[in-house]
Amino acid sequence: MGLLRDAFSWERITEDEWERVYRSPFVDDTGRVVRVFPGTKEYAEVVRLRYHGLIETGFIDPARMPLSSMELPRDRDSIILAIRKESRIVGTITLNTITPSFPGMAMELEKGVMLDHPFFRSPDVIELTKLVVAPEARIMKLLLNFSVIPLLLGRIFGKHHHWQVSRNIPVDTLQRERLGFGYENGFQFLDRSLNNMNSRVGYFYLPRILQAPRLLAMLRPPLTEILDLTITHGPVAQQNGGSIGPIPETLR
């Protein structure tokens, strides 16, 4: 399938556009993954969901951090995804990348994390942050759809280096390993920006995600289809003779 990368904008892409590129097999009537923009009613719902979800996991002490602490300056440069179930926002995750206004990842600028890794500050990164899902949205099919969209956006925009910070407890790291993240870097730290939580940094390289040993079997077919997308006519494609084909099998 040909994908016109220059037809899409990180700043403006919405669910209507990415669903024309690839429609997840996990989409159904239980909910839809949408983009939320700051300044909207949906954004206020995302802020509340972030706040209460991070209180639940211990990342936030409500006695020290108000609701407004979840209105982040970086949100205007990020893609905020949300699960809309009927008329409510019941899940959210935020995708950061390197921008002129924010020349480092959130873990670096907000938490002081520095990693000796060749793609730590690459413009081709996506950093997944502020993941919260309400109990009523913890449905396997809906969560799988939620997981596929950041990978699709990584492929659309050529951002293949994905990072995420989680609590350093087995249940959290195992959940991320099932989505492709690895913890071989061994980097752990106390997150002073979020209640001194003992935290760990996960990473994967999208073209090799199918090699992740604990990747969910149900994610392999849609990920294979996403890796098979062909990108044409964009600036990067022009440097490669007019198109970038599917991720080569030798990289998977």
Backbone as a ProteinNet text record, in pm:
[ID]
protein_1_A
[PRIMARY]
MGLLRDAFSWERITEDEWERVYRSPFVDDTGRVVRVFPGTKEYAEVVRLRYHGLIETGFIDPARMPLSSMELPRDRDSIILAIRKESRIVGTITLNTITPSFPGMAMELEKGVMLDHPFFRSPDVIELTKLVVAPEARIMKLLLNFSVIPLLLGRIFGKHHHWQVSRNIPVDTLQRERLGFGYENGFQFLDRSLNNMNSRVGYFYLPRILQAPRLLAMLRPPLTEILDLTITHGPVAQQNGGSIGPIPETLR
[TERTIARY]
84.4	0	87.1	62.1	140.4	90.4	182.3	148.6	221.3	149	209.2	246.1	372.8	411.4	391.2	420.2	408.9	263.5	167.9	26.8	-19.4	67.9	29.7	118.4	64.5	135.8	126.7	240.9	242.3	149.8	149.2	71.3	-78.7	-122.1	-264.7	-329.9	-254.1	-314.5	-420.5	-530.1	-638.8	-675.3	-767.3	-810.2	-869.1	-935.9	-993.1	-883.4	-767.9	-657.4	-585.2	-549	-473.9	-560.5	-693	-778.5	-790.5	-765.8	-762.3	-634.7	-529	-402.9	-411	-462.1	-469.3	-576	-669.2	-775.1	-746.1	-724.1	-688.7	-796.4	-756.6	-855.8	-926	-876.2	-935.2	-1040.3	-1064.7	-1166.4	-1305.5	-1387.5	-1527.2	-1610.3	-1731.8	-1823.1	-1799.2	-1703.3	-1681.5	-1611.1	-1546.1	-1476.4	-1386.5	-1347.3	-1262	-1143.5	-1026.5	-909.2	-909	-906.4	-914.5	-798.6	-775.7	-677.7	-749.6	-686.4	-740	-642.7	-696.7	-614	-632.7	-525.2	-538.1	-642.1	-707.6	-806.6	-947.3	-966.9	-1099.4	-1161.5	-1290.8	-1359.7	-1296.4	-1259.5	-1198.4	-1063.3	-989.7	-860.4	-880.7	-983.2	-1011.9	-1039.7	-1108.3	-1132.6	-1001.8	-912.3	-782.4	-703.7	-703	-630.2	-682.8	-814.1	-871.7	-836.1	-841	-809.2	-663.1	-572.8	-431.9	-413.9	-476.7	-457.1	-502.6	-623.3	-676	-605.3	-566.3	-493.8	-356.2	-285.6	-151.6	-156.8	-266.5	-286.6	-301.7	-382.2	-406.6	-277	-185.7	-61.1	50	23.6	123.6	220.5	202.3	292.7	266.8	146.3	109.7	62.4	112.3	61	-34	-165.7	-260.1	-243.3	-177.6	-153.7	-48.1	34.6	142	120.8	41.6	26.1	-120.8	-158.1	-298.2	-334.5	-461.3	-510.7	-439.3	-411.2	-348.9	-209.6	-147.9	-13.8	-15	-132.8	-143.6	-176.8	-182.1	-188.8	-45.5	9.4	152.1	183	283.8	321.1	353.5	409.6	450.7	331.7	213.8	97.3	69.1	102.5	73.1	161.4	274.1	363.8	349.2	260.2	248.8	118.5	113.1	-11.2	-73.3	-188.5	-260.3	-367.4	-354.7	-453.2	-548.7	-673.8	-772.6	-866	-913.5	-1019.3	-1152	-1234.6	-1368.5	-1468.8	-1536.3	-1638.1	-1770.8	-1858.5	-1981.6	-1943.3	-1979.1	-1946.4	-1836.7	-1767.3	-1669.4	-1529.9	-1429.8	-1289.3	-1251.5	-1211.5	-1185.3	-1042.5	-961	-820.9	-741.4	-613.1	-530.5	-383.5	-310.6	-165.2	-115.8	0.9	55.7	185.6	198.1	316.7	398.7	518.5	611.1	712.2	766.2	881.8	969.3	1082.1	1172.3	1118.2	1102.9	1054	1143.6	1137.4	1218.2	1189.4	1064.7	1030.9	1076.2	1085.1	1124	1231.2	1358.5	1467	1517.3	1448.8	1481.9	1354.9	1369.4	1252.1	1206.4	1081.5	1028.2	1109.1	1152.3	1228.2	1358.7	1412.1	1534.3	1502.7	1408.9	1382.4	1308.9	1221.9	1142.3	1198.7	1269.3	1311.6	1463.7	1537.8	1683.4	1747.2	1674	1727.4	1818.5	1938.6	2032.5	2080.3	2066.4	2107.8	2215.6	2313.8	2418.1	2365.1	2286.5	2221.3	2219.7	2254	2266.4	2136.1	2020.9	1893.5	1815.4	1887	1818.9	1759.6	1829.1	1779.6	1749.9	1733.8	1709.9	1577.1	1569.1	1439.1	1341.6	1391.6	1307.1	1255.6	1235.5	1183.7	1035.8	969.3	839.4	854.4	817.8	819.8	675.3	637.5	501.2	490.9	400.8	388.7	241.8	221.5	89.5	-15.6	19.5	-73.8	-168.4	-297.2	-400.5	-520.9	-573.8	-695.3	-790.4	-911.4	-1011.6	-1053.2	-1096.4	-1132.5	-1231.6	-1331.2	-1433	-1379.7	-1258.1	-1199.5	-1091.7	-1071.6	-967.2	-1020.5	-1055.3	-1108.4	-1000.3	-969	-853.8	-856.2	-968.9	-975.8	-952.2	-1007.8	-992.5	-848.8	-786.9	-648.9	-553	-581	-496.1	-503.9	-623.2	-637.4	-559.9	-569.9	-498.7	-347.7	-299.2	-155.8	-106	-190.8	-149.8	-128.7	-206.7	-203.2	-66.9	0.7	134.4	232.8	218.1	307.3	278.2	150.2	112.2	165.3	151.2	200.3	352.5	419.4	563.9	604.6	528	557.3	525.2	412.2	372.3	477.6	530.4	622	769.1	796.7	935.3	1003.2	926.2	980.4	982.3	1097.2	1106.4	1165.8	1211	1272.7	1174	1121.6	1013.7	1063.8	1031.1	1075.5	954.1	971	862.9	919.7	870.1	908.8	793.3	822.4	718.8	768.2	675.9	715.6	805.6	903.7	996.4	940.3	826.9	766.5	730.8	737.4	720.3	591.1	478.2	351.7	355.1	419.6	425.8	522.7	642	739.5	693.3	625.2	573.9	469	380.1	279.7	347.2	454.3	524	601	657.3	726.7	630	505.4	405.5	369.6	405.7	385.2	512.6	619.4	742.3	858.8	837.9	946.3	1045.2	1171.9	1277.5	1346.9	1410.8	1475.3	1622.7	1683.2	1822.6	1916	1872.9	1959.2	1978.9	1888.3	1904.9	1891.8	1840.1	1838.9	1720.4	1751.3	1650.8	1679.7	1575.2	1594.6	1475.1	1493.9	1385.2	1328.7	1201.2	1137.6	1093.8	1181.8	1153.6	1041.3	1012.4	901.4	766.2	767	642.3	656.9	662.4	651.2	764.3	883.7	1000.5	974	894.7	861.9	986.5	1009.6	1116.3	1075.1	1150.9	1107.2	1213.9	1170.7	1258.6	1229.7	1333.1	1320.6	1316.4	1210.9	1198	1217.4	1258.2	1288.2	1260.3	1217.1	1223.1	1245.7	1299	1321.5	1212.9	1123.9	1003.5	1030.1	1129.9	1150.5	1182.9	1227	1260.9	1162.9	1048.4	957	908.2	899.7	852.8	950.6	1073	1171.4	1156	1070.9	1053.8	1002.8	1073.7	1039.9	904	855.3	728.7	614.6	635.2	531.2	404.2	289.7	162.3	141.1	101.4	79.9	-26.9	-128.6	-237	-189.3	-76.5	-25.5	57.9	103.4	194.8	132.3	9	-48	-64.5	-124.8	-135.8	0.2	95	227.5	297	278.7	335.8	278.4	147.4	84	135.5	154.5	206	349	430.3	568.6	574	467.8	463.2	414.6	376.5	335.8	450.1	416.8	515.1	489.9	596.1	585.6	636.5	557.2	597	585.5	665.1	654.1	698	728.7	775.2	919.8	971.1	1110.4	1210.5	1187.1	1278.5	1268.6	1146.6	1127.5	1202.6	1201.1	1268	1418.3	1474.1	1616.3	1646.6	1542.3	1559.7	1496.9	1503.9	1456.2	1306.2	1236.3	1093.7	1004.9	1056.3	969.7	1055.2	992	1050	957	1008.8	924.6	898.8	841.5	819.5	951.8	942.4	1061	1116.1	1243.1	1296.6	1287.4	1262	1252	1380.1	1495.2	1621.6	1631.8	1550.1	1552.2	1452	1367.5	1258.7	1300.3
-119.2	0	123.1	220.2	342.5	442.8	502.6	598.9	729.1	839.3	968.5	1036.1	1023.2	1077.9	1228.4	1298.7	1444.5	1490.7	1396.8	1433.1	1445.4	1409	1407.4	1500.8	1552.8	1644.8	1594.4	1588.6	1551.9	1642.8	1770.6	1868.9	1854.3	1796.9	1801.1	1665.6	1559.3	1430.9	1389.8	1332	1286.2	1142.4	1086.9	949.1	926.6	1025.4	1007.4	980.9	1044	1026.2	894.9	862.2	737.5	615.2	625.8	511	488.4	591.8	571.2	498.8	517.4	448.4	302.3	279.5	143.2	137.4	48.2	32.1	-92.8	-71.6	-181.1	-288.6	-416.3	-524.3	-530.1	-454.4	-456.7	-348	-265.6	-161.3	-225.5	-181.8	-225.9	-116.7	-149.1	-49.1	-18.9	-88.1	-63.2	68.9	124.1	250.4	280.1	406	448.8	526.6	507.2	585.9	713.7	827.1	957.1	1044.5	1153.4	1252.1	1364	1411.8	1520.8	1638.2	1758	1878.3	1963.2	2027	2116.7	2225.5	2265.9	2372.7	2325.8	2194.3	2140.3	2076.9	2049.3	1978.5	1841.4	1773.6	1641.1	1649.6	1759.6	1776.1	1788	1860.1	1870.1	1731.8	1645.9	1508.7	1430.7	1449.2	1382.2	1424.6	1552.9	1603.7	1538.4	1530.5	1466.7	1318.8	1251.8	1108.8	1085.4	1165.9	1156.9	1168.9	1271.7	1303.9	1189.8	1142.3	1037.2	903.8	878	754.7	752.4	865.7	870.1	875	921.9	906.6	758.7	687.1	544.2	464.2	496.4	420	471.5	577.8	628.1	728.6	766.9	864.1	1006.4	1031.5	1165.7	1161.5	1255.7	1280.2	1399.6	1377.5	1488.3	1600.5	1572.9	1678.2	1777.6	1734.1	1820.8	1867.8	1794.7	1826.5	1848.5	1964.8	1991.7	1933.5	1935.9	1888.2	1958.4	2085.7	2162.4	2113.6	2032.6	1980.5	1885.6	1837	1747.3	1821.1	1953.9	2035.3	2069.2	2000.2	2006.7	2102	2189	2278.5	2203.3	2083.8	2006.5	1950.5	1949.4	1890.1	1954.1	2081	2147.9	2094.7	2030.3	1973.3	1822	1763.2	1617.8	1570.3	1440.9	1377	1310.1	1361.7	1304.5	1210.4	1083.4	984.1	956.7	928.2	896.6	788.5	706.9	610.9	679	694.9	750.6	636.2	620.8	515.1	585.2	573.4	651	799.6	872.4	1015.8	1049.1	947.2	969.5	932.8	1000.6	965.4	870.6	748	646.6	592.4	647.7	607.5	713.1	725.9	824.1	784.9	825.9	816.5	932.1	984.9	1099.8	1059.4	1098.5	1067.9	1195.5	1193.7	1305.7	1274.4	1379.7	1365.7	1488.8	1493.4	1607.6	1720.3	1839.3	1955.4	2075.1	2183.1	2301.6	2355.8	2349.4	2399.4	2306.1	2176.4	2076.1	1986	2028.6	1958.9	1833.6	1788.6	1663	1589	1465.2	1389.2	1435.8	1406.1	1447.1	1385.6	1260.7	1197	1271.4	1337.1	1415.8	1553.3	1626.3	1764.7	1775.4	1677.2	1684	1599.9	1491.3	1397	1389.8	1455.2	1453.4	1323.3	1240.8	1112.6	1136.2	1079.5	1084.7	942.4	899.3	764.3	769.6	683.3	669.6	574.6	630.7	551.6	634.8	577.4	657.8	724.3	675.6	732.9	793.3	835.6	894.9	1030.9	1109	1241.4	1249.5	1136.8	1135.8	1204.1	1278.7	1331.7	1221.5	1097.4	985.3	906.7	974.9	907	936.1	840.7	863.5	820.3	908.5	879	869.8	754.5	731.6	767.7	859.5	907.5	916.7	930.3	956.9	855.7	727.7	619.8	594.3	612.9	586.4	525.3	416.5	354.5	327.4	380.1	358.7	211.7	161.9	19.6	-28.2	53.8	8.5	-4.8	47.6	37.8	-69	-143.1	-245.9	-374.4	-359.3	-466.9	-502.5	-629.8	-669.3	-610.6	-622	-575.9	-424.6	-351.1	-206.5	-167.5	-237	-208.4	-241.9	-347.2	-383.1	-274.9	-224.5	-116.2	6.4	37.4	150.3	134.3	11.2	-16.1	-3.6	-35.1	-34.8	107.2	205.2	338.6	406.8	405.1	465.7	401.2	270.7	201.7	244.9	259.4	307.7	449.5	536.1	673.4	676.1	586.9	577.1	542.2	453	413.4	527.1	594.8	703.7	813.3	848.3	961	918.8	790.1	744	757.1	752.5	763.1	622	557.9	415	381.4	482.2	457.6	498.4	398.2	422	400.6	495.7	496	508.9	457.3	468.2	445.4	521.9	505.7	441.2	337.1	271.5	254.7	217.5	179.8	56.8	50.1	-62.7	-176.4	-230.7	-346.7	-446.9	-576.4	-677.6	-665.8	-634.6	-629.7	-520.7	-407.3	-298.8	-330.5	-380.2	-407.8	-523.5	-623.2	-733.1	-683.1	-594.7	-538.8	-468.9	-394.5	-322.8	-419.2	-524.5	-624.3	-691.4	-708.4	-767.6	-674	-545	-448	-425.4	-498.2	-489.6	-423.4	-360.5	-290.4	-388.5	-347.4	-423.2	-336.9	-402.7	-332	-369	-400.2	-441.1	-329.3	-203.2	-91.4	-88.3	-151.7	-161.2	-30.6	74.3	204.9	217.7	244.6	264.8	397.5	460.6	588	618.7	710.6	762.1	884.3	878.8	987	1096.5	1194.5	1301.5	1393	1390.5	1472.3	1408.5	1279.2	1206.9	1122.5	1191.5	1126.5	1027.8	1052.6	967.1	819.6	797.4	660.7	589.6	466.4	383	342.6	388	378.8	314.1	273	201.5	246.5	249.9	299.1	181.4	176.2	73.4	132.2	47.3	93.3	-19.5	17	-77.6	-1.3	-74.2	-23.6	-84.9	-1.7	-50.4	-155.1	-137.4	-241.5	-379.7	-386.8	-516.5	-557.7	-493.9	-523	-667.5	-728.8	-868.3	-964.8	-919	-1003.2	-999.8	-911	-899.9	-1032.6	-1094.3	-1231	-1243.6	-1137.3	-1147	-1072.8	-1034.4	-963.6	-1047.5	-984.5	-1055.4	-1113.1	-1239.3	-1305	-1232.7	-1177.1	-1109.1	-980.5	-925.1	-802.9	-829.9	-952.6	-980.8	-958.3	-1004.8	-980.4	-832.1	-747.9	-606.1	-537.8	-576.3	-514.5	-551.7	-674.4	-714.6	-629.7	-604.5	-520.7	-376.9	-325.3	-188.6	-178.5	-278.8	-278.3	-291.8	-345.4	-364.1	-240.1	-135.1	-11.8	43.9	95.1	161.1	311.7	388.7	534.3	593.5	681.6	741.6	893.4	959	1101.5	1196.6	1148.1	1237.6	1276.7	1374.8	1418	1305.1	1221.3	1110	1009.9	986.7	892.9	939.6	1070.4	1121.8	1095.1	1093.4	1064.1	917.4	837.2	693.5	649.2	735.7	698.2	703.6	776.6	796.5	725.9	627.6	560.7	488	460.7	371.6	252.7	136.1	18.1	-36	-153.1	-217.5	-235.1	-245.1	-275.5	-411	-418.8	-545.9	-657.7	-778.6	-894.4	-913.4	-873.9	-894.2	-810.7	-705.6	-622.4	-668.3	-763.9	-797.1	-905.4
0	0	0	-84.9	-88.7	13.3	86.8	189.7	160.7	143.9	114.7	245.5	286.7	416.2	421.9	311.8	316	313.3	304	312.3	457	552.8	692.5	773.4	880	967.6	1111	1179.1	1321.4	1401	1364.2	1439.6	1419.1	1305	1271.8	1247.6	1233.6	1198.2	1301.3	1250.7	1336.8	1301.4	1379.1	1358.4	1220.1	1163	1029.3	926.7	944.8	850.1	873.3	998.7	1017	992	1009.2	977.9	827.5	746.8	600.6	559.2	636.7	608.2	650.2	770.6	822.2	930.3	915	1015.5	1097.2	1224.2	1313.2	1313.4	1314.9	1322.3	1457.3	1555	1688.1	1708	1604.2	1614.4	1618.1	1711.1	1712.5	1780.5	1814.4	1868.7	2016.2	2080.6	2223.3	2247.6	2148.7	2166.7	2049.1	2036.3	1925.4	1980.9	1921.9	1959.7	1876.3	1943.8	1878.1	1924.3	1848.6	1892.3	1966.8	2073.9	2154.5	2149.3	2133	2125.7	2250.9	2299.5	2414.6	2390.2	2498.1	2489.2	2461.2	2448.6	2418.4	2543.5	2535.3	2643.6	2666.5	2558	2570	2641.3	2616.6	2684.3	2835.3	2878.2	3021.7	3080.2	3002.5	3047.8	3057.8	2961.1	2963.4	3087	3117.1	3233.7	3361.8	3375.6	3494.8	3500.5	3385	3380.9	3416.6	3360.7	3397.7	3549.2	3603.8	3744.4	3834.2	3813.3	3900.4	3875.4	3751.5	3721.8	3784.6	3783.7	3841.8	3994.4	4051.2	4196	4229.8	4148.2	4171.9	4170.1	4078.8	4066.4	4157.2	4232.4	4325.4	4268.8	4142	4081.3	4133	4181.5	4225.5	4370.7	4449.6	4583.7	4572.6	4585.4	4565.1	4666.4	4777.9	4875.8	4826.3	4729.5	4680.9	4537.4	4459.5	4317.4	4284.7	4235.2	4200.7	4065.1	4034.1	3904.7	3788.7	3803.8	3695.5	3660.9	3748.3	3718.4	3599.6	3560.8	3446.3	3317.2	3321.2	3199.8	3162.7	3065.6	3038	2922.7	2939.3	2828.7	2700.2	2716	2599.1	2521.1	2579.7	2513.4	2377.1	2361.4	2234.1	2121.1	2155.4	2055	2043.9	2121.3	2129.4	2065.5	2039.2	1995.5	2117.4	2158.5	2272.4	2217.6	2249.7	2208.1	2323.7	2289.9	2392.4	2341.6	2432.9	2403.3	2433.2	2330.2	2349.7	2350	2460.3	2474.9	2496.6	2396	2392.5	2396.2	2501.2	2502	2602.4	2654.6	2760.5	2715.2	2772.6	2754.2	2867.5	2832.5	2934.5	2928.9	2842.2	2835.7	2762.4	2795.2	2726.5	2730.9	2629.1	2626.1	2540	2573.4	2502.4	2433.8	2306.4	2227.2	2211	2266.9	2251.1	2142	2081.8	1993.9	2012.5	1943.5	1953.3	1865.3	1922.3	1848.2	1881	1801.8	1834.5	1974.5	2017.5	2151.4	2262.1	2231.9	2331.6	2269.1	2277.5	2206.6	2275.8	2378.4	2444.7	2479	2525.1	2566.6	2704.7	2738.3	2868	2981.4	2964.8	3072.4	3099.5	2998.4	3015.8	3073	3010	3047.8	3180.8	3211.4	3333.3	3447.1	3413.2	3515.5	3532.5	3442.4	3451.9	3406.9	3330.8	3283.8	3164	3167.8	3055.9	3028.1	2904	2866.4	2759.4	2772.8	2670.5	2563.6	2472.1	2367.9	2240.6	2125	2002.7	1958.6	2004.6	1960.8	2077.7	2181.3	2295.5	2260.3	2178.9	2140	1991	1926.5	1782.8	1749.9	1637.5	1594.6	1554.7	1542.8	1503.6	1623.9	1737.8	1856.1	1876.1	1939	2001.7	2147.2	2237	2379.8	2426.9	2479.8	2525.1	2672.6	2706.2	2843.2	2883.6	3013.5	3072.8	3025.8	3037.9	3003.1	3120.4	3095.8	3196.6	3125	3181.2	3127.5	3243.2	3232.8	3336.8	3341.1	3456.5	3468.7	3364	3328.3	3233	3090.7	3065	2931.1	2922.9	3030.5	3030.6	2967.2	2839	2756.2	2654.3	2640	2559.3	2419.6	2350.2	2211.7	2203.4	2297.3	2298.7	2331.6	2427.3	2464	2350.6	2276	2162.4	2054.5	2027.8	1931.2	1978.6	2106.3	2165.4	2147.4	2156.1	2144.5	2001.2	1904.4	1764	1710.3	1756.6	1696.2	1710.4	1826.9	1831.4	1735.2	1713.5	1620	1476.5	1444.1	1311.8	1289.4	1388.2	1374.1	1363.5	1433.1	1418.5	1277	1215.7	1076.6	980.6	1000.6	911.9	909.5	1028.8	1038.3	1042.3	1024.4	1023.3	1158	1265	1401	1460.4	1448.1	1475.6	1612.1	1686.2	1817.3	1926.7	1998	2093.5	2236.1	2323.1	2462.4	2554.7	2677.6	2775.4	2914.8	3011.5	3151.9	3226.1	3303.7	3383.5	3526.4	3613.6	3748.5	3740.1	3827.9	3827.7	3913.5	3866.2	3930.7	3821.4	3851	3746.3	3667.4	3731.8	3658.3	3551.6	3579.5	3482.1	3369	3403	3297.6	3208.8	3266.1	3184.4	3086.4	3130.1	3039.2	2921.8	2948.1	2840.5	2750.5	2808.1	2726	2629.2	2667.8	2578.9	2463.2	2477.9	2369.9	2290.2	2323.4	2245.4	2314.9	2430.6	2497.5	2558.8	2560	2624.7	2728.3	2823.8	2934.4	2946.2	2830.9	2831.7	2876.1	2859.5	2900.6	3051.6	3126.5	3271.4	3346.5	3281.6	3346.6	3441.2	3568.6	3671.1	3741.2	3794	3862.2	3951	4044	4124.9	4055.1	4021.5	3947	4045.2	4063.1	4158.9	4112	3981.4	3931.7	3959.4	3994	4020.4	4146.4	4260.6	4391.7	4420.3	4363.2	4387.1	4355.5	4250	4211	4156.1	4202.9	4148.1	4005.7	3905.9	3766.1	3678.9	3560.4	3468.1	3325.4	3241.6	3104.5	3007.9	2924.4	2821	2682.5	2586.7	2450.1	2351.5	2229.4	2118	1988.2	1890.2	1754.9	1668.2	1614.1	1547.7	1438.9	1350.1	1247.9	1304	1430.4	1489.2	1598.9	1606.4	1716.4	1713.7	1595.6	1588.1	1652.8	1681.1	1749.1	1900.8	1952.1	2097.3	2153.3	2248.5	2289.8	2357.8	2420.7	2493.6	2423.7	2299.7	2225.4	2217.4	2242.2	2233.5	2094.2	2088.9	1959.4	1877.9	1944.6	1873.1	1805.2	1848.9	1787.5	1662.6	1645	1534.1	1396	1368.6	1234.9	1201.5	1289.3	1251.8	1242.6	1327.4	1319.5	1188.7	1143.9	1015.3	902.6	906.9	804.6	811.2	931	945.9	893.6	921.8	872.7	721.3	661.3	516.3	441.5	512.3	445	360.9	243	157	160.1	184.7	193.6	62.9	1.9	-125.3	-121.2	-203.4	-233.9	-123.6	-3.6	101.6	80.3	155	140.1	159.9	262	284.5	170.1	122.3	12.4	-112.3	-139.7	-258.3	-254.4	-135.2	-121.9	-148.9	-153.1	-174.1	-306.2	-406.2	-538.3	-554.9	-468.3	-487.4	-388.5	-315.5	-218.5	-116	-2.3	97.4	106.2	75.8	73.8	212.6	220.7	349.6	424.6	557.2	636.2	589.3	547.6	495.9	599.2	548.9	636.3	716.6	660.6	730.1	856.1	868.5	987.7	1094	1061.2	1152.5	1252.9
[MASK]
++++++++++++++++++++++++++++++++++++++++++++++++++++++++++++++++++++++++++++++++++++++++++++++++++++++++++++++++++++++++++++++++++++++++++++++++++++++++++++++++++++++++++++++++++++++++++++++++++++++++++++++++++++++++++++++++++++++++++++++++++++++++++++

